[in-house]
């Protein structure tokens, strides 16, 4: 098993009313991989879920902010993410089989991507598709 820490990257993060149930859903319905979950009982203080094709998300239970900290800006169910996948039809089939609510059926975009979207039990929206982003300008 490779245990190297991944190179720095962006990790979207969210909070959930029932973080343990959301973790199970994201693993079962979409194919995320549970990396770590810290917390006891119903409380998840920190969890990392890897996307098999790269990147991932962090999440935790909705809870009061530490004294003196600014309030957490997101609310449970208010998160959206676009997840790049080489096979959105396979992810869609897995999501349907797991009972996910599909909000947009698979379709071809005008910029050459194949996409679909689904909502998780918390109400977050997940968009899956083949579009990896536009080419980056060369440096210099």
Backbone as ProteinMPNN parsed JSONL, in Angstrom:
{"seq_chain_A": "XXXXXXXXXXXXXXXXXXXXXXXXXXXXXXXXXXXXXXXXXXXXXXXXXXXXXXXXXXXXXXXXXXXXXXXXXXXXXXXXXXXXXXXXXXXXXXXXXXXXXXXXXXXXXXXXXXXXXXXXXXXXXXXXXXXXXXXXXXXX", "coords_chain_A": {"N_chain_A": [[0.842, -1.176, 0.0], [0.61, 2.182, -0.891], [1.759, 4.844, 0.961], [2.357, 7.502, 0.75], [2.197, 11.018, 1.261], [-0.066, 13.042, -0.521], [0.749, 15.425, -3.148], [0.578, 19.02, -2.617], [-2.7, 20.403, -2.933], [-6.025, 21.521, -3.846], [-8.533, 21.19, -1.461], [-11.772, 20.839, -1.261], [-14.145, 21.542, 1.326], [-16.69, 20.562, 3.621], [-19.541, 20.678, 5.824], [-21.736, 18.537, 7.67], [-25.027, 17.51, 8.681], [-25.391, 14.867, 9.435], [-22.666, 13.449, 9.422], [-21.419, 10.918, 9.356], [-23.288, 9.312, 7.995], [-23.318, 10.683, 5.573], [-20.708, 10.243, 4.671], [-20.795, 7.431, 4.246], [-22.696, 7.388, 2.171], [-21.38, 8.876, 0.109], [-19.232, 7.206, -0.417], [-20.522, 4.75, -1.095], [-22.43, 5.477, -3.135], [-21.125, 7.161, -5.025], [-18.457, 6.399, -5.196], [-16.276, 7.452, -3.815], [-13.342, 7.158, -1.742], [-12.856, 6.228, 1.548], [-10.506, 7.709, 3.565], [-9.507, 8.754, 6.072], [-11.203, 9.071, 9.212], [-11.931, 11.028, 11.879], [-13.07, 11.275, 15.205], [-15.681, 10.716, 17.626], [-18.431, 8.566, 18.327], [-21.385, 10.008, 17.101], [-20.176, 12.33, 16.25], [-18.087, 13.738, 13.865], [-14.997, 14.985, 13.608], [-13.113, 15.433, 11.677], [-12.769, 14.326, 8.388], [-11.447, 12.632, 5.561], [-11.999, 12.044, 2.204], [-11.035, 10.351, -0.606], [-10.959, 10.911, -4.117], [-10.936, 8.481, -6.554], [-9.732, 9.105, -9.026], [-8.166, 11.258, -8.534], [-7.54, 13.934, -6.225], [-9.965, 15.025, -3.775], [-12.295, 15.295, -0.991], [-12.832, 17.026, 2.107], [-14.55, 16.632, 5.177], [-16.827, 17.228, 7.91], [-18.738, 17.021, 10.972], [-21.515, 19.216, 11.441], [-21.184, 21.742, 13.774], [-20.804, 23.733, 16.771], [-18.723, 26.638, 16.414], [-15.293, 27.065, 17.459], [-14.625, 29.031, 20.398], [-14.182, 32.453, 19.796], [-13.537, 32.106, 17.161], [-14.212, 32.834, 13.708], [-17.485, 32.414, 12.303], [-18.298, 29.32, 10.666], [-18.496, 29.382, 7.181], [-20.113, 27.923, 5.415], [-23.198, 26.094, 5.082], [-24.805, 23.08, 6.146], [-25.73, 21.078, 3.413], [-25.438, 23.052, 1.513], [-23.39, 22.866, -0.339], [-21.501, 22.563, -3.372], [-19.898, 20.687, -5.954], [-17.722, 20.002, -8.682], [-16.757, 17.071, -10.144], [-14.214, 15.465, -11.735], [-14.27, 12.818, -14.007], [-13.359, 9.947, -15.868], [-15.316, 8.257, -16.697], [-18.298, 9.015, -16.618], [-20.758, 7.765, -17.034], [-20.557, 5.27, -15.775], [-20.248, 6.109, -13.111], [-22.702, 7.376, -12.804], [-24.462, 5.154, -13.132], [-23.738, 3.678, -10.851], [-24.489, 5.507, -8.868], [-27.288, 5.653, -9.284], [-27.973, 2.969, -8.724], [-27.42, 2.959, -6.013], [-29.41, 4.507, -5.04], [-29.291, 7.277, -5.278], [-30.436, 10.649, -5.71], [-30.903, 11.753, -8.812], [-30.247, 14.748, -10.344], [-29.772, 15.91, -12.785], [-29.884, 14.223, -15.736], [-27.461, 12.161, -17.526], [-25.711, 13.942, -20.062], [-24.51, 15.516, -23.097], [-22.294, 18.215, -23.218], [-21.974, 21.54, -24.681], [-19.319, 22.068, -24.841], [-17.929, 19.766, -25.08], [-17.948, 17.888, -22.978], [-19.144, 15.121, -21.035], [-21.687, 14.998, -18.816], [-23.386, 14.712, -15.591], [-25.632, 15.242, -12.825], [-26.161, 14.973, -9.265], [-27.873, 14.79, -6.114], [-26.893, 14.633, -2.709], [-27.886, 13.003, 0.421], [-27.908, 15.148, 2.232], [-28.472, 17.312, 0.711], [-26.521, 18.533, -0.779], [-25.018, 19.339, -3.935], [-23.655, 17.415, -6.491], [-21.658, 17.363, -9.27], [-20.703, 15.53, -12.0], [-18.327, 14.817, -14.513], [-16.591, 14.722, -17.695], [-14.997, 16.886, -18.272], [-11.879, 18.291, -17.876], [-10.994, 20.818, -17.308], [-9.791, 23.91, -18.741], [-6.91, 24.233, -20.93], [-3.882, 25.323, -19.399], [-2.237, 28.524, -19.507], [1.09, 28.867, -20.764], [3.978, 29.379, -18.711], [5.738, 32.445, -18.49]], "CA_chain_A": [[0.0, 0.0, 0.0], [1.362, 3.433, -0.98], [1.359, 5.72, 2.061], [2.924, 8.827, 0.556], [1.285, 12.15, 1.328], [-0.204, 13.617, -1.862], [1.278, 16.772, -3.342], [-0.435, 20.019, -2.245], [-3.809, 20.548, -3.857], [-7.201, 22.132, -3.25], [-9.434, 20.227, -0.818], [-13.051, 21.414, -0.84], [-14.574, 20.993, 2.603], [-18.083, 20.805, 3.94], [-20.064, 20.147, 7.079], [-22.958, 17.766, 7.471], [-25.841, 17.228, 9.861], [-25.053, 13.478, 9.782], [-21.436, 13.247, 8.652], [-21.143, 9.483, 9.14], [-24.186, 8.85, 6.927], [-22.868, 11.291, 4.316], [-19.509, 9.5, 4.255], [-21.238, 6.147, 3.683], [-23.348, 7.662, 0.895], [-20.393, 9.278, -0.901], [-18.466, 5.999, -0.746], [-21.37, 3.764, -1.764], [-23.131, 5.963, -4.323], [-20.277, 7.804, -6.021], [-17.166, 5.728, -5.316], [-15.184, 8.035, -3.05], [-12.662, 6.207, -0.86], [-12.631, 6.746, 2.895], [-9.086, 7.703, 3.914], [-9.488, 8.86, 7.531], [-12.339, 9.679, 9.895], [-11.617, 11.271, 13.28], [-14.213, 11.672, 16.009], [-16.284, 9.633, 18.394], [-19.887, 8.528, 18.259], [-21.953, 10.669, 15.927], [-19.367, 13.485, 15.89], [-16.91, 13.608, 12.991], [-14.26, 16.243, 13.669], [-12.392, 15.575, 10.409], [-12.732, 13.147, 7.521], [-10.93, 12.826, 4.207], [-12.441, 11.075, 1.211], [-10.272, 10.507, -1.842], [-11.584, 10.552, -5.394], [-9.962, 7.555, -7.142], [-9.044, 9.682, -10.183], [-7.372, 12.392, -8.072], [-8.197, 14.907, -5.365], [-10.876, 14.52, -2.766], [-12.99, 16.272, -0.161], [-12.781, 16.894, 3.555], [-15.835, 16.973, 5.762], [-17.014, 17.004, 9.333], [-20.072, 17.282, 11.5], [-21.874, 20.591, 11.754], [-21.001, 21.894, 15.211], [-20.464, 25.12, 17.125], [-17.347, 27.05, 16.137], [-14.524, 27.337, 18.685], [-14.772, 30.387, 20.923], [-13.297, 33.429, 19.182], [-13.365, 31.833, 15.725], [-15.277, 33.31, 12.824], [-18.424, 31.332, 11.998], [-18.11, 28.515, 9.461], [-19.301, 30.077, 6.174], [-21.049, 27.056, 4.712], [-24.234, 25.433, 5.87], [-25.05, 21.732, 5.628], [-26.598, 21.025, 2.248], [-25.204, 24.174, 0.618], [-22.117, 22.631, -1.018], [-21.504, 22.011, -4.716], [-18.568, 20.349, -6.461], [-17.603, 19.332, -9.981], [-15.793, 15.989, -9.984], [-13.795, 14.97, -13.052], [-14.197, 11.367, -14.129], [-13.244, 9.447, -17.235], [-16.477, 7.433, -17.018], [-19.469, 9.499, -15.883], [-21.875, 6.82, -17.132], [-20.376, 4.267, -14.722], [-20.553, 6.77, -11.828], [-24.153, 7.554, -12.82], [-25.089, 3.855, -12.867], [-23.485, 3.365, -9.441], [-25.32, 6.411, -8.07], [-28.671, 5.203, -9.418], [-28.097, 1.708, -7.999], [-27.369, 3.252, -4.578], [-30.576, 5.303, -4.678], [-29.041, 8.716, -5.308], [-31.392, 11.466, -6.461], [-30.26, 12.355, -9.983], [-30.864, 16.05, -10.612], [-29.642, 16.106, -14.227], [-29.471, 12.976, -16.384], [-26.261, 12.332, -18.349], [-25.9, 14.679, -21.311], [-23.298, 16.052, -23.732], [-22.261, 19.674, -23.162], [-21.525, 22.169, -25.923], [-17.859, 22.187, -24.81], [-17.331, 18.451, -25.259], [-17.945, 17.057, -21.778], [-20.336, 14.329, -20.716], [-21.948, 15.353, -17.427], [-24.655, 14.494, -14.913], [-25.564, 15.744, -11.456], [-26.947, 14.261, -8.262], [-27.898, 15.383, -4.777], [-26.69, 13.677, -1.624], [-28.98, 13.108, 1.4], [-27.857, 16.433, 2.925], [-28.901, 18.33, -0.239], [-25.39, 19.03, -1.56], [-25.065, 18.966, -5.355], [-22.425, 16.842, -7.039], [-21.645, 17.344, -10.721], [-19.657, 14.641, -12.494], [-18.17, 14.929, -15.949], [-15.285, 14.447, -18.3], [-14.257, 18.123, -18.539], [-10.792, 18.434, -16.904], [-10.579, 22.215, -17.226], [-9.135, 24.433, -19.95], [-5.436, 24.217, -20.856], [-3.28, 26.462, -18.69], [-1.256, 29.259, -20.301], [2.464, 28.539, -20.387], [4.64, 30.413, -17.901], [6.79, 33.234, -19.084]], "C_chain_A": [[0.888, 1.24, 0.0], [0.859, 4.374, 0.109], [1.964, 7.105, 1.943], [1.84, 9.895, 0.667], [1.17, 12.754, -0.067], [0.412, 15.009, -1.93], [0.197, 17.782, -2.968], [-1.475, 20.2, -3.349], [-4.963, 21.233, -3.14], [-8.089, 21.025, -2.695], [-10.734, 20.943, -0.457], [-13.477, 20.771, 0.476], [-15.999, 21.414, 2.91], [-18.419, 20.238, 5.301], [-21.415, 19.503, 6.813], [-23.709, 17.592, 8.782], [-25.552, 15.813, 10.356], [-23.844, 13.078, 8.943], [-21.16, 11.766, 8.39], [-22.031, 8.918, 8.032], [-23.757, 9.424, 5.579], [-21.626, 10.578, 3.792], [-19.914, 8.189, 3.606], [-21.863, 6.349, 2.302], [-22.32, 7.983, -0.187], [-19.522, 8.101, -1.333], [-19.319, 5.048, -1.582], [-21.935, 4.25, -3.097], [-22.208, 6.49, -5.407], [-18.92, 7.144, -6.185], [-15.999, 6.445, -4.665], [-14.583, 6.961, -2.154], [-12.404, 6.874, 0.485], [-11.153, 6.606, 3.243], [-8.934, 7.744, 5.431], [-10.796, 9.476, 8.011], [-11.956, 9.786, 11.368], [-12.87, 11.751, 13.992], [-14.758, 10.462, 16.725], [-17.794, 9.716, 18.313], [-20.378, 9.153, 16.972], [-21.108, 11.829, 15.423], [-18.185, 13.093, 15.007], [-16.207, 14.949, 13.029], [-13.495, 16.498, 12.378], [-12.441, 14.248, 9.668], [-12.163, 13.549, 6.175], [-11.421, 11.679, 3.338], [-11.687, 11.353, -0.076], [-11.154, 10.158, -3.036], [-10.565, 9.678, -6.107], [-9.163, 8.126, -8.309], [-8.237, 10.923, -9.823], [-8.177, 13.37, -7.241], [-9.105, 14.24, -4.351], [-11.567, 15.648, -2.04], [-12.702, 15.983, 1.303], [-14.151, 17.269, 4.085], [-15.841, 16.679, 7.247], [-18.436, 17.308, 9.722], [-20.289, 18.773, 11.677], [-21.842, 20.711, 13.275], [-20.698, 23.353, 15.511], [-19.001, 25.411, 16.816], [-16.609, 27.28, 17.449], [-14.693, 28.8, 19.109], [-13.731, 31.31, 20.289], [-13.075, 33.221, 17.695], [-14.499, 32.469, 14.933], [-16.208, 32.142, 12.515], [-18.054, 30.613, 10.697], [-19.018, 29.082, 8.384], [-20.343, 29.208, 5.477], [-22.096, 26.488, 5.644], [-24.409, 24.017, 5.321], [-26.049, 21.784, 4.471], [-26.367, 22.133, 1.246], [-23.936, 24.057, -0.205], [-22.355, 22.146, -2.442], [-20.072, 21.707, -5.123], [-18.708, 19.727, -7.84], [-16.475, 18.323, -9.839], [-15.479, 15.418, -11.362], [-13.68, 13.454, -13.004], [-14.115, 10.985, -15.6], [-14.502, 8.693, -17.657], [-17.715, 7.881, -16.234], [-20.66, 8.535, -15.964], [-21.771, 5.727, -16.072], [-20.681, 4.868, -13.351], [-22.064, 6.967, -11.722], [-24.859, 6.242, -12.49], [-24.919, 3.451, -11.402], [-24.387, 4.21, -8.54], [-26.785, 5.982, -8.109], [-28.898, 3.925, -8.612], [-28.112, 1.918, -6.484], [-28.527, 4.13, -4.116], [-30.359, 6.796, -4.643], [-30.128, 9.425, -6.111], [-30.636, 12.167, -7.581], [-30.993, 13.651, -10.294], [-30.749, 16.459, -12.073], [-29.131, 14.79, -14.812], [-28.215, 13.213, -17.222], [-26.59, 13.024, -19.682], [-24.54, 15.151, -21.823], [-23.366, 17.574, -23.674], [-21.808, 20.233, -24.507], [-20.01, 22.371, -25.95], [-17.169, 20.823, -24.738], [-17.256, 17.554, -24.04], [-19.218, 16.225, -21.715], [-20.538, 14.483, -19.214], [-23.265, 14.777, -16.921], [-24.522, 15.09, -13.521], [-26.513, 14.976, -10.562], [-26.888, 15.029, -6.954], [-27.641, 14.285, -3.76], [-27.809, 13.857, -0.59], [-29.01, 14.422, 2.174], [-28.36, 17.567, 2.027], [-27.769, 18.954, -1.029], [-25.518, 18.543, -2.991], [-23.688, 18.543, -5.828], [-22.584, 16.74, -8.544], [-20.465, 16.495, -11.148], [-19.562, 14.792, -13.997], [-16.743, 14.736, -16.396], [-14.439, 15.696, -18.513], [-13.175, 18.35, -17.486], [-10.332, 19.875, -16.687], [-9.855, 22.616, -18.513], [-7.611, 24.322, -19.809], [-4.924, 25.483, -20.184], [-2.32, 27.195, -19.619], [0.143, 28.88, -19.833], [3.079, 29.711, -19.63], [5.647, 31.17, -18.764], [6.533, 33.861, -20.357]], "O_chain_A": [[1.817, 1.339, 0.802], [-0.335, 4.668, 0.174], [2.074, 7.815, 2.943], [0.709, 9.697, 0.223], [2.183, 12.962, -0.734], [0.577, 15.683, -0.913], [-0.987, 17.445, -2.995], [-1.159, 20.154, -4.538], [-4.875, 21.495, -1.94], [-8.362, 20.038, -3.378], [-10.785, 21.605, 0.58], [-13.203, 19.595, 0.715], [-16.449, 22.486, 2.507], [-17.68, 19.425, 5.856], [-22.132, 19.862, 5.879], [-23.109, 17.535, 9.855], [-25.477, 15.583, 11.563], [-23.98, 12.451, 7.893], [-20.711, 11.407, 7.302], [-21.565, 8.124, 7.216], [-23.823, 8.737, 4.56], [-21.511, 10.337, 2.59], [-19.427, 7.863, 2.524], [-21.598, 5.582, 1.377], [-22.381, 7.424, -1.282], [-19.121, 8.018, -2.494], [-18.895, 4.595, -2.645], [-21.92, 3.511, -4.081], [-22.476, 6.291, -6.592], [-18.284, 7.315, -7.225], [-14.846, 6.099, -4.921], [-15.24, 5.967, -1.843], [-11.808, 7.949, 0.553], [-10.611, 5.501, 3.217], [-8.3, 6.863, 6.013], [-11.413, 10.287, 7.32], [-11.69, 8.78, 12.026], [-13.64, 12.541, 13.446], [-14.351, 9.329, 16.466], [-18.365, 10.804, 18.238], [-19.862, 8.872, 15.89], [-21.293, 12.276, 14.291], [-17.388, 12.225, 15.364], [-16.743, 15.946, 12.545], [-13.252, 17.65, 12.018], [-12.189, 13.188, 10.241], [-12.373, 14.668, 5.707], [-11.279, 10.506, 3.685], [-11.705, 12.477, -0.579], [-11.977, 9.244, -2.98], [-9.416, 10.096, -6.256], [-8.041, 7.688, -8.562], [-7.681, 11.575, -10.707], [-9.352, 13.61, -7.515], [-9.015, 13.037, -4.108], [-11.446, 16.813, -2.417], [-12.376, 14.86, 1.686], [-14.834, 18.121, 3.516], [-14.974, 15.976, 7.767], [-19.235, 17.787, 8.917], [-19.363, 19.508, 12.021], [-22.41, 19.877, 13.979], [-20.37, 24.122, 14.608], [-18.145, 24.535, 16.942], [-17.226, 27.649, 18.447], [-14.88, 29.685, 18.274], [-12.544, 30.986, 20.252], [-12.483, 34.074, 17.035], [-15.612, 32.622, 15.437], [-15.763, 30.996, 12.47], [-17.56, 31.229, 9.753], [-20.211, 29.255, 8.632], [-21.354, 29.722, 4.998], [-21.893, 26.414, 6.855], [-24.178, 23.789, 4.134], [-27.08, 22.452, 4.552], [-27.037, 22.166, 0.214], [-23.451, 25.062, -0.725], [-23.302, 21.403, -2.696], [-19.14, 22.385, -4.691], [-19.675, 19.024, -8.13], [-15.362, 18.682, -9.456], [-16.371, 14.945, -12.066], [-13.081, 12.885, -12.092], [-14.726, 11.62, -16.459], [-14.733, 8.505, -18.851], [-18.134, 7.205, -15.295], [-21.484, 8.5, -15.05], [-22.789, 5.301, -15.526], [-21.305, 4.213, -12.516], [-22.642, 6.746, -10.658], [-25.762, 6.222, -11.653], [-25.854, 2.94, -10.785], [-24.972, 3.709, -7.58], [-27.448, 5.953, -7.073], [-29.895, 3.807, -7.9], [-28.741, 1.151, -5.754], [-28.619, 4.463, -2.935], [-31.153, 7.521, -4.044], [-30.67, 8.873, -7.068], [-29.828, 13.062, -7.333], [-32.209, 13.656, -10.486], [-31.541, 17.27, -12.553], [-28.069, 14.303, -14.423], [-27.932, 14.353, -17.592], [-27.597, 12.731, -20.327], [-23.556, 15.182, -21.084], [-24.383, 18.162, -24.039], [-21.321, 19.497, -25.364], [-19.466, 22.799, -26.968], [-15.994, 20.725, -24.386], [-16.556, 16.541, -24.072], [-20.244, 16.598, -22.283], [-19.657, 14.135, -18.428], [-24.14, 14.404, -17.703], [-23.415, 15.408, -13.085], [-27.512, 14.412, -11.007], [-25.971, 15.815, -6.718], [-28.104, 13.155, -3.916], [-28.608, 14.785, -0.719], [-30.052, 14.777, 2.726], [-28.643, 18.662, 2.515], [-28.013, 19.82, -1.869], [-26.059, 17.466, -3.24], [-22.692, 19.226, -5.593], [-23.52, 16.114, -9.04], [-19.341, 16.722, -10.698], [-20.579, 14.885, -14.684], [-15.821, 14.605, -15.591], [-13.275, 15.585, -18.897], [-13.497, 18.579, -16.321], [-9.374, 20.113, -15.952], [-9.376, 21.768, -19.266], [-7.088, 24.316, -18.695], [-5.465, 26.571, -20.379], [-1.654, 26.561, -20.438], [0.359, 28.605, -18.652], [2.749, 30.872, -19.871], [6.305, 30.605, -19.638], [7.405, 34.542, -20.897]]}, "name": "protein", "num_of_chains": 1, "seq": "XXXXXXXXXXXXXXXXXXXXXXXXXXXXXXXXXXXXXXXXXXXXXXXXXXXXXXXXXXXXXXXXXXXXXXXXXXXXXXXXXXXXXXXXXXXXXXXXXXXXXXXXXXXXXXXXXXXXXXXXXXXXXXXXXXXXXXXXXXXX"}
